[in-house]
Amino acid sequence: MGKSPEKRAVLIAGPTASGKSALAVEIARAQGGVIVNTDALQVYDVLRLLTARPSEIEMVGIPHRLYGSVHPSVRFSTGEWARAAEAVIAGEGNRPLIFVGGTGLYFDVLTTGFADVPEVPPEAVAAAEAEVAGLDREARGRLIAARDPLIAARLKAPDPQRVIRALAVLNATGRSLAAFQDATHSPLLENFAVERMVLNPDREVLRQRIARRFEAMFASGAVEEVEALLALDLDPSLPAMKAIGVPEITAMLRGELEEGDAIERAVIATRQYAKRQRTWFRNRMADWNWIVP
């Protein structure tokens, strides 16, 4: 099908603290568009500061979708985000859509399609981890070949993470991960005129921005956010409980870390996350428009 000039979307990817949200607001104001969250952690409520969701002031006058709409007790999968994004796309008519965030898989959903793998319960993951524990590369290869030869044939290397993922899906569903991969859905924006950009700030500038931003978060209520999250008594393995800043502030609240150490560790974790994001974008979005803010 050909692209319709009446359906337009702007995709803004980039590492954390690169200025994506500000650019999205600027474009949305200029085009009369709708901003759609494309970040796996900004979907959760409670953690507005620590996930760097736009503030109420920043959102004034501009529709924002899929921000803070999921309770932190939920394991919100890529497939669930895809269905929610599809509903947003269908409901906004021909208004320009500005997708902004740092989750590479969500951008894949928009531009290349996705495999809708069901959510895997923790017990299935734990069983898979127990199977893989202590195995070397060759033993992992033999294990996955015996348990799931379809996915084994697709693994370039039987590293622990990929083997555990495949076994967990098999444990939970009785089906090979390969079967879900083969049933890939079409890109959500296949009929759109799409502008793609990756914000790529100078490395040292980004390091400084990350440090300043987390210190500002800490001073503005991040501790209270974590206290509110802990009051929900949630499973520690949930994505929201692993958001950068939550483990560090939790350790501080328990007396295991001093305030300065908690901040330093969270800043280091954020910088490491930004590095992983850059690597993903370089590998998967090399043909996008790379912009130095």
C-alpha positions as CSV (number, residue, x, y, z in Angstrom):
1,M,0.0,0.0,0.0
2,G,1.2,3.5,-0.8
3,K,1.8,6.1,1.9
4,S,-0.9,8.6,2.4
5,P,0.3,12.2,2.7
6,E,-2.5,12.9,5.1
7,K,-1.0,10.6,7.7
8,R,2.2,11.9,9.1
9,A,4.4,10.8,12.0
10,V,7.6,12.0,13.5
11,L,9.8,9.6,15.4
12,I,12.2,11.0,18.0
13,A,14.6,8.5,19.5
14,G,17.7,9.1,21.6
15,P,19.4,8.3,24.9
16,T,18.0,9.4,28.2
17,A,18.5,13.1,29.0
18,S,19.2,14.0,25.3
19,G,16.3,16.6,25.1
20,K,13.8,14.4,23.2
21,S,10.7,15.6,25.1
22,A,11.5,19.3,24.6
23,L,11.9,18.7,20.9
24,A,8.7,16.7,20.7
25,V,6.8,19.6,22.4
26,E,8.3,22.1,19.9
27,I,7.2,20.0,16.9
28,A,3.8,19.2,18.3
29,R,3.1,22.9,18.9
30,A,4.2,23.8,15.4
31,Q,2.2,21.0,13.7
32,G,-0.8,20.7,16.0
33,G,0.3,17.2,16.8
34,V,-0.2,14.6,19.5
35,I,2.8,13.3,21.5
36,V,2.9,9.5,22.1
37,N,5.1,8.0,24.7
38,T,7.6,5.5,23.3
39,D,9.4,4.7,26.5
40,A,8.9,1.5,28.4
41,L,9.1,3.0,31.9
42,Q,7.2,6.3,31.3
43,V,4.1,4.2,30.9
44,Y,4.0,3.7,34.7
45,D,2.3,6.0,37.1
46,V,3.9,6.9,40.5
47,L,7.4,7.4,39.1
48,R,6.9,10.7,37.2
49,L,10.3,12.1,38.3
50,L,12.5,9.1,38.1
51,T,11.3,8.1,34.7
52,A,11.6,11.7,33.5
53,R,8.0,11.9,32.3
54,P,6.9,15.4,31.1
55,S,5.6,17.6,33.9
56,E,2.0,18.9,33.9
57,I,3.3,22.3,32.9
58,E,5.2,20.9,29.9
59,M,2.1,19.0,28.8
60,V,-0.3,22.0,28.9
61,G,-2.0,22.5,25.6
62,I,-0.6,19.5,23.9
63,P,-2.2,16.0,23.9
64,H,0.1,13.4,25.5
65,R,-0.8,9.7,25.2
66,L,0.4,6.6,27.0
67,Y,2.2,8.5,29.8
68,G,1.6,7.2,33.4
69,S,-1.3,5.1,32.3
70,V,-0.2,1.7,33.8
71,H,-0.1,0.7,37.4
72,P,3.4,-0.3,38.6
73,S,2.1,-3.7,39.6
74,V,1.7,-4.6,35.9
75,R,4.4,-6.2,33.6
76,F,3.6,-4.1,30.5
77,S,4.9,-6.0,27.5
78,T,6.0,-4.7,24.1
79,G,2.9,-6.4,22.7
80,E,0.6,-4.5,25.1
81,W,2.3,-1.2,24.2
82,A,1.8,-2.1,20.5
83,R,-1.9,-2.6,21.1
84,A,-2.2,0.6,23.1
85,A,-0.3,2.6,20.4
86,E,-2.4,1.1,17.7
87,A,-5.5,2.3,19.5
88,V,-4.0,5.8,19.8
89,I,-3.1,5.8,16.1
90,A,-6.7,4.8,15.1
91,G,-8.2,7.4,17.5
92,E,-6.3,10.5,16.4
93,G,-7.5,10.6,12.8
94,N,-5.1,12.6,10.6
95,R,-3.5,14.6,13.3
96,P,0.3,14.4,13.2
97,L,1.7,11.9,15.7
98,I,5.1,12.5,17.4
99,F,6.5,9.3,19.0
100,V,9.2,10.1,21.5
101,G,11.2,7.9,23.8
102,G,14.3,5.7,24.3
103,T,12.9,2.2,23.9
104,G,14.3,0.7,20.7
105,L,11.8,-2.2,20.6
106,Y,8.9,0.2,20.6
107,F,10.3,2.0,17.5
108,D,10.7,-1.4,15.8
109,V,6.9,-2.0,16.4
110,L,6.3,1.3,14.6
111,T,8.7,0.8,11.7
112,T,9.5,-2.9,11.1
113,G,6.8,-4.9,12.8
114,F,6.9,-7.0,16.0
115,A,6.5,-10.5,17.4
116,D,3.7,-10.5,19.9
117,V,5.2,-12.8,22.5
118,P,2.9,-13.4,25.5
119,E,4.0,-12.1,28.9
120,V,6.1,-14.7,30.7
121,P,5.3,-15.1,34.4
122,P,8.2,-14.9,36.9
123,E,8.0,-18.6,37.8
124,A,8.6,-19.6,34.2
125,V,11.7,-17.3,34.1
126,A,12.9,-18.7,37.4
127,A,12.6,-22.3,36.1
128,A,14.6,-21.3,32.9
129,E,17.3,-19.6,35.0
130,A,17.6,-22.8,37.1
131,E,18.1,-24.9,34.0
132,V,20.8,-22.6,32.7
133,A,22.6,-21.9,36.0
134,G,26.2,-23.1,35.9
135,L,26.2,-24.2,32.3
136,D,29.0,-23.2,30.0
137,R,28.5,-22.1,26.3
138,E,28.6,-25.6,24.9
139,A,26.2,-27.0,27.5
140,R,23.8,-24.2,27.0
141,G,23.9,-24.9,23.3
142,R,23.1,-28.6,23.9
143,L,20.3,-27.7,26.3
144,I,18.5,-25.3,23.9
145,A,19.0,-27.6,21.0
146,A,17.3,-30.4,22.9
147,R,14.5,-28.3,24.4
148,D,13.8,-26.0,21.4
149,P,15.6,-26.9,18.2
150,L,13.6,-24.3,16.2
151,I,15.0,-21.4,18.2
152,A,18.4,-23.0,18.7
153,A,18.9,-22.9,14.9
154,R,18.4,-19.1,15.0
155,L,20.7,-18.3,17.9
156,K,24.1,-17.1,16.7
157,A,25.4,-17.7,20.2
158,P,23.7,-19.5,23.1
159,D,24.4,-16.7,25.6
160,P,22.5,-17.1,28.9
161,Q,20.1,-14.2,28.4
162,R,18.8,-15.5,25.0
163,V,18.6,-19.1,26.2
164,I,16.7,-18.2,29.3
165,R,14.3,-16.1,27.3
166,A,13.6,-18.9,24.9
167,L,13.2,-21.5,27.7
168,A,10.9,-19.2,29.7
169,V,8.6,-18.7,26.7
170,L,8.6,-22.4,26.1
171,N,7.9,-23.1,29.8
172,A,5.0,-20.6,29.9
173,T,3.3,-21.3,26.6
174,G,4.4,-24.7,25.4
175,R,5.4,-23.1,22.1
176,S,8.7,-22.2,20.7
177,L,9.7,-18.5,20.6
178,A,10.4,-19.1,16.9
179,A,6.7,-19.6,16.4
180,F,5.9,-16.2,17.8
181,Q,8.7,-14.6,15.8
182,D,7.3,-16.1,12.6
183,A,3.9,-14.5,13.3
184,T,5.3,-11.0,13.1
185,H,2.8,-8.2,12.9
186,S,3.0,-5.5,10.3
187,P,4.6,-2.1,11.2
188,L,2.0,0.2,12.9
189,L,3.1,3.1,10.7
190,E,3.4,1.3,7.4
191,N,0.9,3.7,5.7
192,F,2.3,6.9,7.2
193,A,4.8,9.4,5.9
194,V,7.4,9.0,8.6
195,E,10.2,11.4,9.6
196,R,12.9,9.6,11.7
197,M,15.5,11.2,13.9
198,V,17.9,10.2,16.6
199,L,19.2,12.8,19.0
200,N,22.9,12.3,19.5
201,P,24.4,14.8,22.0
202,D,28.1,15.1,22.7
203,R,29.1,12.3,25.1
204,E,30.5,14.6,27.8
205,V,27.6,17.0,27.5
206,L,25.2,14.0,28.0
207,R,27.2,12.8,31.1
208,Q,26.9,16.2,32.7
209,R,23.2,16.5,31.8
210,I,22.5,13.1,33.4
211,A,24.2,14.1,36.6
212,R,22.4,17.4,36.9
213,R,19.1,15.9,36.1
214,F,19.3,13.2,38.7
215,E,20.4,15.6,41.3
216,A,17.4,17.8,40.4
217,M,15.1,14.7,40.6
218,F,16.4,13.8,44.0
219,A,15.9,17.4,45.3
220,S,12.4,17.6,43.8
221,G,10.7,14.5,45.3
222,A,12.3,11.4,43.9
223,V,12.7,10.0,47.4
224,E,9.0,10.5,48.1
225,E,8.2,8.7,44.8
226,V,10.2,5.7,45.9
227,E,8.5,5.7,49.3
228,A,5.1,5.7,47.6
229,L,6.2,2.9,45.4
230,L,7.5,0.8,48.3
231,A,4.2,1.3,50.1
232,L,2.5,-0.7,47.4
233,D,4.5,-3.8,48.5
234,L,5.2,-4.9,45.0
235,D,7.2,-7.9,43.6
236,P,10.8,-6.6,43.4
237,S,11.2,-8.2,39.9
238,L,8.6,-5.9,38.4
239,P,10.0,-3.4,35.8
240,A,8.9,-0.4,37.8
241,M,10.8,-1.7,40.8
242,K,13.9,-1.9,38.7
243,A,13.7,1.7,37.3
244,I,17.0,3.5,37.7
245,G,17.0,5.3,41.0
246,V,14.5,3.0,42.7
247,P,17.1,0.4,43.9
248,E,19.5,3.1,44.9
249,I,17.0,5.2,46.8
250,T,15.5,2.0,48.4
251,A,19.0,1.1,49.7
252,M,19.4,4.6,51.1
253,L,16.0,4.4,52.8
254,R,17.0,1.1,54.4
255,G,20.2,2.6,55.7
256,E,22.4,0.6,53.4
257,L,23.7,3.7,51.4
258,E,24.5,7.3,52.2
259,E,22.6,9.9,50.2
260,G,25.7,10.9,48.2
261,D,26.5,7.2,47.3
262,A,22.9,6.6,46.3
263,I,23.0,9.6,43.9
264,E,26.4,8.6,42.5
265,R,25.3,5.0,41.8
266,A,22.1,6.1,40.1
267,V,24.0,8.6,37.9
268,I,26.5,5.8,37.0
269,A,23.6,3.4,36.2
270,T,21.9,6.1,34.0
271,R,25.1,6.7,32.1
272,Q,25.5,3.0,31.5
273,Y,21.9,2.8,30.3
274,A,22.5,5.7,27.9
275,K,25.5,3.9,26.5
276,R,23.4,0.8,25.8
277,Q,20.7,2.9,24.2
278,R,23.4,4.5,21.9
279,T,24.6,1.1,20.9
280,W,21.1,-0.1,20.0
281,F,20.4,3.0,18.0
282,R,23.7,2.8,16.1
283,N,23.0,-0.9,15.2
284,R,19.3,-0.5,14.3
285,M,18.8,3.1,13.3
286,A,21.9,3.9,11.3
287,D,19.8,5.2,8.4
288,W,17.8,7.6,10.5
289,N,18.6,11.3,10.7
290,W,21.1,11.8,13.5
291,I,21.0,15.2,15.1
292,V,23.4,16.8,17.6
293,P,21.1,18.9,19.8
